[in-house]
Amino acid sequence: MNELTPLFVDLTDVSVIVFGGGNVALRKCKFLNSSKITVVSSSVIPDLEDMVEYVVISTVSGEDIGAMIEGHEMVIAATDDKDLNDRIKEVSIANGIPVNSAHGGGTVLFPSVLEREGYIIAVSSKGRVPAYPPYLVEELDRMLDDRFDRMLDLMVEVRSRYSDKWDQKRRSEFYRNVLRDDIVSECVRSNNMTAAMERVKEMERMQ
C-alpha cells in the first residue's frame, strides 16, 4: 500500500463510476451518496439501483475501461472478478483518476466512520485488515461518551468568545490549555457547564 494521506473532502456532485452491481458496490455507494454515481454491471441489486443516478447494464472488458471512465472524477472497482478489478485500477491510475478497488491497491480507501453531531472520526487499517476499522469504531463509540460532545460545545463557545482576542499563536495556546485543564475537564464530566465557563474566564485572567 502506498503512503496515504487522511483527508476529509466534499464529494457532493463529484462524478463517480462504479463497476459492479452487488453488495460490495452498495457499501461503497453509501459512502458516496452525495456524488453523481453511474453503476456499470451486468446486473444490479435493487437497493443499489435506487440510490444511484445512472445504471448501465453491460458487461465490462479490459478494452472498454478507458472509454468508460473518461470524464469521471473517481472510479470504484467493485466487481467479484479480481483480475477485472485490477485492470480497472491500472487503467484509472494511468489516466490520473482516483480509484478504489475492492481487492486493494487503489489510490483511495474508504474508512470506517464514527459520526457524532459535532465531529467525525475515520479509521483505516491501510487496507491490511478490513475487519479491524469497524471493530475499532465500535470500541470508540463505547468509549466516547457525552462529555466529549459537551467539551466540543464548550470549545465552540470559547472560540466564539475569544476569536478576536490576542494573536493566533496565543489563542491556540489558550484553547489547548482549556482542553487540558483538569478543572474544566471535571466540570464537563459532571455536566456543570456554567462552572466550566467560569473556569475558562479565570484562565483568561491568568493569561
C-alpha positions as CSV (number, residue, x, y, z in Angstrom):
1,M,0.0,0.0,0.0
2,N,1.3,3.4,-1.0
3,E,1.6,6.2,1.6
4,L,-1.9,7.5,2.3
5,T,-2.9,11.0,3.5
6,P,-6.0,11.1,5.6
7,L,-8.2,13.9,4.2
8,F,-11.9,15.0,4.5
9,V,-13.2,16.1,1.2
10,D,-16.5,17.3,-0.2
11,L,-17.7,14.8,-2.8
12,T,-21.0,16.5,-3.5
13,D,-21.8,16.2,-7.2
14,V,-18.5,14.5,-8.0
15,S,-18.9,12.2,-11.0
16,V,-18.2,8.6,-9.9
17,I,-18.3,5.4,-12.0
18,V,-18.8,2.2,-10.1
19,F,-18.1,-1.2,-11.8
20,G,-20.1,-3.9,-10.0
21,G,-23.7,-4.2,-9.0
22,G,-23.7,-6.2,-5.8
23,N,-23.4,-5.7,-2.1
24,V,-19.8,-4.5,-2.2
25,A,-20.8,-1.8,-4.7
26,L,-23.7,-0.9,-2.5
27,R,-21.4,-0.4,0.5
28,K,-19.1,1.8,-1.5
29,C,-22.0,3.9,-2.9
30,K,-23.4,4.5,0.6
31,F,-20.1,6.3,1.4
32,L,-20.6,8.4,-1.8
33,N,-24.3,9.2,-1.5
34,S,-23.8,12.9,-2.3
35,S,-22.0,12.1,-5.5
36,K,-23.3,11.6,-9.1
37,I,-22.9,7.9,-9.4
38,T,-23.0,5.7,-12.5
39,V,-23.1,2.0,-12.0
40,V,-21.9,-0.4,-14.7
41,S,-22.7,-4.1,-14.3
42,S,-24.5,-7.0,-16.0
43,S,-26.9,-6.9,-13.1
44,V,-27.7,-4.5,-10.2
45,I,-29.4,-5.3,-6.9
46,P,-32.5,-3.1,-6.3
47,D,-31.1,-1.3,-3.2
48,L,-28.1,-0.1,-5.3
49,E,-30.2,0.9,-8.3
50,D,-32.5,3.0,-6.1
51,M,-29.6,5.2,-4.7
52,V,-27.6,5.9,-7.8
53,E,-28.1,8.4,-10.7
54,Y,-27.4,6.1,-13.7
55,V,-27.3,2.4,-14.2
56,V,-25.7,0.9,-17.3
57,I,-26.5,-2.8,-17.8
58,S,-23.4,-4.1,-19.5
59,T,-20.5,-6.5,-19.2
60,V,-17.1,-4.9,-19.0
61,S,-14.0,-6.0,-20.9
62,G,-10.5,-4.7,-20.5
63,E,-10.7,-2.9,-23.8
64,D,-13.8,-0.8,-22.7
65,I,-12.4,0.6,-19.4
66,G,-10.5,3.6,-20.7
67,A,-13.5,4.9,-22.7
68,M,-16.0,4.2,-19.9
69,I,-14.0,6.0,-17.2
70,E,-13.4,9.1,-19.3
71,G,-15.0,12.2,-17.8
72,H,-15.4,10.7,-14.4
73,E,-13.6,12.1,-11.3
74,M,-13.4,8.8,-9.3
75,V,-13.6,5.1,-10.2
76,I,-14.7,2.3,-8.0
77,A,-13.8,-1.3,-8.9
78,A,-16.3,-3.4,-7.0
79,T,-16.8,-6.5,-9.2
80,D,-16.3,-10.0,-7.9
81,D,-13.6,-10.5,-10.5
82,K,-10.1,-9.7,-9.1
83,D,-8.4,-9.6,-12.4
84,L,-11.0,-7.2,-13.8
85,N,-10.8,-5.0,-10.7
86,D,-7.0,-4.9,-11.1
87,R,-7.3,-3.9,-14.7
88,I,-9.8,-1.1,-13.8
89,K,-7.4,0.1,-11.1
90,E,-4.5,0.1,-13.5
91,V,-6.3,2.0,-16.3
92,S,-7.6,4.5,-13.8
93,I,-4.2,5.2,-12.3
94,A,-2.7,5.5,-15.8
95,N,-5.4,8.1,-16.6
96,G,-4.8,10.0,-13.3
97,I,-8.2,9.2,-11.9
98,P,-8.5,8.4,-8.2
99,V,-9.6,4.8,-7.8
100,N,-10.8,2.4,-5.1
101,S,-10.6,-1.3,-5.6
102,A,-12.5,-4.0,-3.7
103,H,-9.3,-6.1,-4.0
104,G,-7.0,-3.4,-2.7
105,G,-4.1,-1.4,-4.1
106,G,-6.1,1.7,-5.2
107,T,-5.3,5.3,-4.5
108,V,-8.4,5.8,-2.4
109,L,-9.5,3.9,0.7
110,F,-12.9,4.3,2.4
111,P,-12.6,4.3,6.2
112,S,-15.0,3.1,8.8
113,V,-16.6,6.2,10.3
114,L,-17.9,7.2,13.7
115,E,-20.1,10.3,13.2
116,R,-21.5,12.4,16.0
117,E,-23.4,15.6,15.7
118,G,-20.3,17.8,16.1
119,Y,-17.4,15.6,14.9
120,I,-16.4,12.7,12.7
121,I,-13.7,10.1,13.4
122,A,-12.5,8.0,10.4
123,V,-10.5,4.8,10.9
124,S,-8.5,2.8,8.3
125,S,-6.1,-0.2,8.6
126,K,-4.5,1.0,5.3
127,G,-6.3,-1.9,3.6
128,R,-4.5,-4.6,5.6
129,V,-7.3,-6.0,7.7
130,P,-10.7,-4.8,6.6
131,A,-12.4,-6.2,9.7
132,Y,-10.3,-4.0,12.0
133,P,-11.6,-0.5,11.4
134,P,-15.3,-1.4,12.1
135,Y,-14.1,-3.1,15.3
136,L,-12.2,0.0,16.4
137,V,-15.1,2.3,15.6
138,E,-17.4,0.1,17.8
139,E,-14.8,0.4,20.6
140,L,-14.5,4.2,20.2
141,D,-18.3,4.5,20.1
142,R,-18.5,2.9,23.6
143,M,-15.6,5.0,24.9
144,L,-16.6,8.4,23.7
145,D,-19.4,9.3,26.0
146,D,-21.4,12.6,26.1
147,R,-18.7,14.5,27.9
148,F,-16.8,14.8,24.6
149,D,-19.9,16.4,23.0
150,R,-20.2,18.8,25.9
151,M,-16.5,19.6,25.6
152,L,-16.9,20.4,21.9
153,D,-19.9,22.7,22.7
154,L,-17.8,24.4,25.3
155,M,-14.9,25.0,22.9
156,V,-17.3,26.3,20.2
157,E,-18.4,28.9,22.8
158,V,-14.9,29.6,23.9
159,R,-13.7,30.1,20.3
160,S,-16.6,32.5,19.6
161,R,-15.8,34.5,22.8
162,Y,-12.1,34.8,22.2
163,S,-11.8,34.7,18.4
164,D,-10.7,38.4,18.3
165,K,-8.6,38.3,21.4
166,W,-4.7,38.0,21.3
167,D,-2.8,36.9,18.3
168,Q,-3.4,33.5,16.6
169,K,-0.5,31.7,18.4
170,R,-1.6,32.9,21.8
171,R,-5.3,32.0,21.1
172,S,-4.2,28.5,20.0
173,E,-2.2,28.0,23.2
174,F,-5.1,29.2,25.3
175,Y,-7.5,26.7,23.6
176,R,-5.1,23.9,24.2
177,N,-4.8,24.8,27.9
178,V,-8.5,24.9,28.3
179,L,-8.9,21.4,26.7
180,R,-6.2,20.0,29.0
181,D,-7.3,21.8,32.2
182,D,-8.2,19.3,34.9
183,I,-10.9,21.6,36.5
184,V,-12.5,22.3,33.1
185,S,-12.5,18.5,32.4
186,E,-14.1,17.7,35.7
187,C,-16.8,20.3,35.3
188,V,-17.6,19.0,31.8
189,R,-17.6,15.4,33.1
190,S,-20.1,16.3,35.8
191,N,-22.1,18.4,33.3
192,N,-21.6,21.6,35.1
193,M,-21.1,23.8,32.1
194,T,-21.6,27.1,33.9
195,A,-18.7,26.2,36.2
196,A,-16.6,25.1,33.2
197,M,-17.1,28.5,31.6
198,E,-16.3,30.3,34.9
199,R,-13.0,28.3,35.0
200,V,-12.3,29.4,31.4
201,K,-12.8,33.1,32.4
202,E,-10.5,32.5,35.3
203,M,-7.8,31.1,33.0
204,E,-8.3,34.2,30.8
205,R,-7.5,36.4,33.7
206,M,-4.3,34.4,34.4
207,Q,-3.1,34.8,30.8
